[in-house]
Structures are given as C-alpha cells and as structure tokens.
Amino acid sequence: MQNNESALEEAFPPIDPGLKPVGGRVLVQFKQAPKKTTASGIILVDETKETEKWNTQVAKVLAFGNLAFRKRDTLEPWPEGSWCSVGDYVRVPKWGGDRVAVPFVNKWGEEEEALFSVFNDHEIISIVTGDPLKVKAFL
C-alpha cells in the first residue's frame, strides 16, 4: 500500500498549468481520475473514468490573483481573512470556473490530462480537513 504523500502526488501530479490567476480569482488543480483498474483489480471502462474526471469537486489550491480575498474598492484583506491558502485541498462547485486540460505523461509513460480551473474567490465551498482522496461528491 502506498503512503498518503505518494498517493496525493499521484492524484495531484506536479504539472505546470501554464496559467496565472488575475483579479479575485483562485487557480486550482483537480484530483486525477482513477487508474484503469481499482486496487482490487476491477477494470474501469473509459466512460467511468471520464465521468469521474469531469465530475470531481476536490481540488488543490495552486495560486491566487492579486485581488483574491480582498475588498475590491480598498484592496484591504477581507475581515475574515483568506478562506484558504496555497496548498490547501478544497471543494469547489461542479458547475462554474474556467476549466482547462493540460496533457502530461504520467510515471508509467502513459499520456493523461491534468485538469485545472480558475474560480472566483467567493466560490470556494470548503476546505477539506480530512483525506482529500477519500472525499466523494454525490452528483
């Protein structure tokens, strides 16, 4: 069984999205879709992987725009502070954000796509305080 750190790196591989959020926006990376087979050897069909890929709502915060979590008129930080920090795992809405897929080659030499999205700062739903790999969204 792999340790949680390597499992997190597999689920959120360090890929350069080629994006930098501006204004009051937050750049996140979505959890990767599961491998072709489950740990118990069940083969997942491509449709299942695609559904999981596009329906995930767990993401890792990568960057903020310069106005994120600030009053737009005075540029003062929000009284309650930032809702999340770079490196936090968060829940984001299924619908919304500007999603981008970036191709990369995984550690097995297979071509995949990493999914990123830019959301408005106020759209962050929650910080994941437990294991982000165990959070499932009900659609």
TORKOL-4160 file (C-alpha; in steps of 0.2 Angstrom, whole numbers, padded with zeros to 4 digits, m for minus):
139
<pt num="1" X="0000" Y="0000" Z="0000"/>
<pt num="2" X="0007" Y="0017" Z="m0005"/>
<pt num="3" X="0009" Y="0031" Z="0008"/>
<pt num="4" X="m0003" Y="0045" Z="0008"/>
<pt num="5" X="0011" Y="0058" Z="0002"/>
<pt num="6" X="0014" Y="0047" Z="m0014"/>
<pt num="7" X="m0004" Y="0044" Z="m0016"/>
<pt num="8" X="m0008" Y="0063" Z="m0015"/>
<pt num="9" X="0006" Y="0066" Z="m0028"/>
<pt num="10" X="m0002" Y="0054" Z="m0040"/>
<pt num="11" X="m0019" Y="0061" Z="m0038"/>
<pt num="12" X="m0012" Y="0079" Z="m0039"/>
<pt num="13" X="0004" Y="0077" Z="m0050"/>
<pt num="14" X="0015" Y="0092" Z="m0050"/>
<pt num="15" X="0011" Y="0099" Z="m0068"/>
<pt num="16" X="0013" Y="0117" Z="m0073"/>
<pt num="17" X="m0004" Y="0123" Z="m0079"/>
<pt num="18" X="0003" Y="0137" Z="m0089"/>
<pt num="19" X="m0009" Y="0149" Z="m0080"/>
<pt num="20" X="m0008" Y="0163" Z="m0068"/>
<pt num="21" X="m0025" Y="0169" Z="m0060"/>
<pt num="22" X="m0028" Y="0188" Z="m0060"/>
<pt num="23" X="m0040" Y="0199" Z="m0050"/>
<pt num="24" X="m0050" Y="0190" Z="m0037"/>
<pt num="25" X="m0048" Y="0173" Z="m0044"/>
<pt num="26" X="m0041" Y="0156" Z="m0037"/>
<pt num="27" X="m0032" Y="0143" Z="m0048"/>
<pt num="28" X="m0035" Y="0125" Z="m0043"/>
<pt num="29" X="m0029" Y="0108" Z="m0049"/>
<pt num="30" X="m0042" Y="0094" Z="m0049"/>
<pt num="31" X="m0039" Y="0077" Z="m0042"/>
<pt num="32" X="m0034" Y="0065" Z="m0056"/>
<pt num="33" X="m0047" Y="0052" Z="m0062"/>
<pt num="34" X="m0044" Y="0034" Z="m0055"/>
<pt num="35" X="m0032" Y="0022" Z="m0064"/>
<pt num="36" X="m0038" Y="0010" Z="m0077"/>
<pt num="37" X="m0040" Y="m0003" Z="m0063"/>
<pt num="38" X="m0045" Y="m0002" Z="m0045"/>
<pt num="39" X="m0034" Y="m0009" Z="m0031"/>
<pt num="40" X="m0044" Y="m0025" Z="m0031"/>
<pt num="41" X="m0042" Y="m0027" Z="m0050"/>
<pt num="42" X="m0058" Y="m0021" Z="m0057"/>
<pt num="43" X="m0056" Y="m0014" Z="m0074"/>
<pt num="44" X="m0064" Y="0003" Z="m0076"/>
<pt num="45" X="m0072" Y="0007" Z="m0093"/>
<pt num="46" X="m0067" Y="0024" Z="m0101"/>
<pt num="47" X="m0084" Y="0031" Z="m0098"/>
<pt num="48" X="m0082" Y="0029" Z="m0079"/>
<pt num="49" X="m0065" Y="0037" Z="m0079"/>
<pt num="50" X="m0072" Y="0052" Z="m0090"/>
<pt num="51" X="m0087" Y="0054" Z="m0078"/>
<pt num="52" X="m0075" Y="0054" Z="m0063"/>
<pt num="53" X="m0063" Y="0066" Z="m0071"/>
<pt num="54" X="m0076" Y="0079" Z="m0076"/>
<pt num="55" X="m0087" Y="0077" Z="m0060"/>
<pt num="56" X="m0073" Y="0079" Z="m0047"/>
<pt num="57" X="m0076" Y="0093" Z="m0035"/>
<pt num="58" X="m0060" Y="0091" Z="m0024"/>
<pt num="59" X="m0045" Y="0102" Z="m0029"/>
<pt num="60" X="m0029" Y="0108" Z="m0023"/>
<pt num="61" X="m0026" Y="0127" Z="m0022"/>
<pt num="62" X="m0011" Y="0132" Z="m0033"/>
<pt num="63" X="m0012" Y="0151" Z="m0034"/>
<pt num="64" X="m0022" Y="0167" Z="m0030"/>
<pt num="65" X="m0025" Y="0183" Z="m0041"/>
<pt num="66" X="m0019" Y="0199" Z="m0033"/>
<pt num="67" X="m0037" Y="0204" Z="m0028"/>
<pt num="68" X="m0042" Y="0187" Z="m0020"/>
<pt num="69" X="m0049" Y="0188" Z="m0003"/>
<pt num="70" X="m0048" Y="0207" Z="m0003"/>
<pt num="71" X="m0061" Y="0221" Z="m0004"/>
<pt num="72" X="m0061" Y="0227" Z="m0022"/>
<pt num="73" X="m0063" Y="0245" Z="m0018"/>
<pt num="74" X="m0050" Y="0247" Z="m0005"/>
<pt num="75" X="m0039" Y="0232" Z="m0008"/>
<pt num="76" X="m0039" Y="0228" Z="0011"/>
<pt num="77" X="m0040" Y="0210" Z="0016"/>
<pt num="78" X="m0057" Y="0203" Z="0020"/>
<pt num="79" X="m0061" Y="0205" Z="0039"/>
<pt num="80" X="m0062" Y="0186" Z="0040"/>
<pt num="81" X="m0046" Y="0183" Z="0030"/>
<pt num="82" X="m0042" Y="0171" Z="0016"/>
<pt num="83" X="m0054" Y="0157" Z="0015"/>
<pt num="84" X="m0040" Y="0145" Z="0010"/>
<pt num="85" X="m0021" Y="0145" Z="0007"/>
<pt num="86" X="m0010" Y="0139" Z="m0007"/>
<pt num="87" X="m0008" Y="0120" Z="m0005"/>
<pt num="88" X="m0025" Y="0118" Z="0004"/>
<pt num="89" X="m0037" Y="0105" Z="m0003"/>
<pt num="90" X="m0054" Y="0112" Z="m0006"/>
<pt num="91" X="m0071" Y="0108" Z="m0013"/>
<pt num="92" X="m0077" Y="0119" Z="m0027"/>
<pt num="93" X="m0094" Y="0119" Z="m0037"/>
<pt num="94" X="m0096" Y="0107" Z="m0050"/>
<pt num="95" X="m0103" Y="0120" Z="m0062"/>
<pt num="96" X="m0093" Y="0136" Z="m0064"/>
<pt num="97" X="m0075" Y="0141" Z="m0065"/>
<pt num="98" X="m0065" Y="0141" Z="m0081"/>
<pt num="99" X="m0058" Y="0123" Z="m0084"/>
<pt num="100" X="m0043" Y="0119" Z="m0094"/>
<pt num="101" X="m0035" Y="0102" Z="m0098"/>
<pt num="102" X="m0016" Y="0101" Z="m0099"/>
<pt num="103" X="m0008" Y="0085" Z="m0107"/>
<pt num="104" X="0006" Y="0076" Z="m0097"/>
<pt num="105" X="0015" Y="0059" Z="m0097"/>
<pt num="106" X="0012" Y="0050" Z="m0080"/>
<pt num="107" X="0025" Y="0040" Z="m0071"/>
<pt num="108" X="0020" Y="0024" Z="m0081"/>
<pt num="109" X="0024" Y="0033" Z="m0098"/>
<pt num="110" X="0005" Y="0035" Z="m0102"/>
<pt num="111" X="m0002" Y="0051" Z="m0109"/>
<pt num="112" X="m0015" Y="0059" Z="m0097"/>
<pt num="113" X="m0023" Y="0076" Z="m0095"/>
<pt num="114" X="m0022" Y="0086" Z="m0079"/>
<pt num="115" X="m0037" Y="0097" Z="m0075"/>
<pt num="116" X="m0036" Y="0115" Z="m0069"/>
<pt num="117" X="m0049" Y="0128" Z="m0066"/>
<pt num="118" X="m0050" Y="0146" Z="m0061"/>
<pt num="119" X="m0064" Y="0151" Z="m0049"/>
<pt num="120" X="m0069" Y="0167" Z="m0041"/>
<pt num="121" X="m0063" Y="0168" Z="m0023"/>
<pt num="122" X="m0080" Y="0168" Z="m0016"/>
<pt num="123" X="m0084" Y="0152" Z="m0025"/>
<pt num="124" X="m0073" Y="0141" Z="m0014"/>
<pt num="125" X="m0086" Y="0130" Z="m0004"/>
<pt num="126" X="m0075" Y="0122" Z="0009"/>
<pt num="127" X="m0058" Y="0117" Z="0015"/>
<pt num="128" X="m0055" Y="0098" Z="0015"/>
<pt num="129" X="m0049" Y="0095" Z="0033"/>
<pt num="130" X="m0049" Y="0076" Z="0031"/>
<pt num="131" X="m0040" Y="0065" Z="0017"/>
<pt num="132" X="m0044" Y="0073" Z="0000"/>
<pt num="133" X="m0043" Y="0056" Z="m0008"/>
<pt num="134" X="m0057" Y="0050" Z="0002"/>
<pt num="135" X="m0069" Y="0064" Z="m0002"/>
<pt num="136" X="m0083" Y="0059" Z="m0014"/>
<pt num="137" X="m0096" Y="0071" Z="m0022"/>
<pt num="138" X="m0113" Y="0065" Z="m0024"/>
<pt num="139" X="m0120" Y="0071" Z="m0041"/>
